[in-house]
Amino acid sequence: MSKKPHSVKVPTQYRATAKILKAAVEKQKSIKTLIFEEKHARVRSMHAVLKAYSDNRGAVDSAIETTGLLKDNPNLDPSLAKVLVTELIFVRKKLNGESKPVQKVLSYEEKLKEAISGAGFEKKEPNPRYVRINTNLYSLSQALEYLASEDWRRKELPADASYADFLAAVKALEEDEFMTDLQVEGVLVFHHKWSSYWSSHEFVKQKKFILQNKGTCLAAELLAPPSGSTVLDMCAAPGMKTLHLCNFMKNKGRIYAVEQSTERYRVLCNITSEAGCDIVTPILGDALRMNAENCPEVEYILVDPSCSGNGMQSRMNVCDEEKDDQRLFKLAGLQVKILSHAMTAFPNVKRIAYCTCSLYKEENEEVVKRCLQVNPSFKLLSCKKALRNKWHNVGDTEYAKIGKNVLYCLPDSDLTDGIFLALFEKRRDGEAD
Ligand SMILES: C[S@@+](CC[C@H](N)C(=O)[O-])C[C@H]1O[C@@H](n2cnc3c(N)ncnc32)[C@H](O)[C@@H]1O
């Protein structure tokens, strides 16, 4: 009796990645959590395929549809098809093994490529890798010397370079080049190809270098507390902006860093201590209970509350996320409460920076509008002017007196995470609108 030959199995790597993609779409769970739970050995390549699918979802889905890959092959699992097409067209550009699904997708390779280029889709290049120098432990000149010794080439722009010149230069970075940022001192810009290289670099482990997206560095840059001043960071963990504020102040003065979650408070304590912050006092508590008694002499405040986070580029979207109006309503309520508290509970406050990693007006312009309405003793400063006009994206100008003063970092044009920033100043006694 002749035995039926065993069919060749789809490599575990592809099956496991397809399983995650399916669960993310059906259960609306975060890809990062699913990868973590999977405990698969090759997490990095799983992450690479899923991130590439998230970035090029339109192209992959439409090519599968146009070529009839799934319609003609009803036994092919749709999630596996997406994973294989992404790997073949956007990641390794080849597939392993002799399994039927792999062979099937390979036989559509030309048609898939034609469908993608015919529809005008281009591969989305990831944004650059930003590395910030922790000047508590390492200076800019030390960092430049170190990079030169490792054969990195510094790409420099003329002193009068515009923001457009800067963005063009970043987009054209060669793989062995780096630049210093135009707006934030101590931020180094590298080709995205080096993202993983820097995440496992010894200097990052030692906290000499901090992996911090340039957009989030604008908060300390705009608040600009002088060295020696007193600062309150109302929503501080994990502490990236606290540490940047500390660097900005040259580790002199005082920073009260408040965090209400016990677990995140521990992270904040560890990071600020390992990063050599002498002036940070971490406080486990609710920002709404802070006042001039438990945080005396506060002059500068950073409000970076919990938000929807829809501007974060590290998040992977593998299906259309619906805007959750109820959640946004709740978040905005808390954001208004905390920002308003910052405006009322600290008599010595001079400036307040408000920041979210959301691109929704409900958490941004709307929050600013509501807080200014109830706190007329504050006015907005122009964020763009504070950046010497070397910036492009501002808020919605339908919001009179607000839109042009607030600032957006937009992933596609500013090559950063999606970030919103507003800068408030306390009016002098009798100062008119
Ligand atoms: C967006 S994260 C802050 C990120 C941080 N600023 C950084 O740059 O690393 C918001 C943090 O605020 C904390 N938080 C939210 N509401 C708070 C409150 N009422 N009091 C203190 N912390 C709060 C959250 O637990 C969360 O850790």
The ligand as a Gaussian input file, in Angstrom:
#p B3LYP/6-31G(d) Opt

LIG

0 1
 C        2.291000      59.969000      28.724000
 S        2.867000      59.239000      30.159000
 C        4.175000      60.313000      30.619000
 C        5.448000      60.088000      29.871000
 C        6.629000      60.797000      30.519000
 N        6.404000      62.206000      30.657000
 C        7.923000      60.591000      29.749000
 O        8.297000      61.440000      28.959000
 O        8.560000      59.554000      29.947000
 C        1.657000      59.694000      31.321000
 C        1.970000      59.239000      32.741000
 O        1.134000      59.993000      33.617000
 C        0.717000      59.174000      34.673000
 N       -0.483000      59.840000      35.250000
 C       -1.717000      59.927000      34.705000
 N       -2.528000      60.632000      35.508000
 C       -1.787000      61.023000      36.569000
 C       -2.063000      61.772000      37.748000
 N       -3.289000      62.263000      38.000000
 N       -1.066000      61.976000      38.627000
 C        0.173000      61.476000      38.403000
 N        0.483000      60.739000      37.322000
 C       -0.482000      60.521000      36.407000
 C        0.470000      57.844000      34.002000
 O        0.499000      56.803000      34.944000
 C        1.627000      57.787000      33.019000
 O        2.745000      57.171000      33.597000

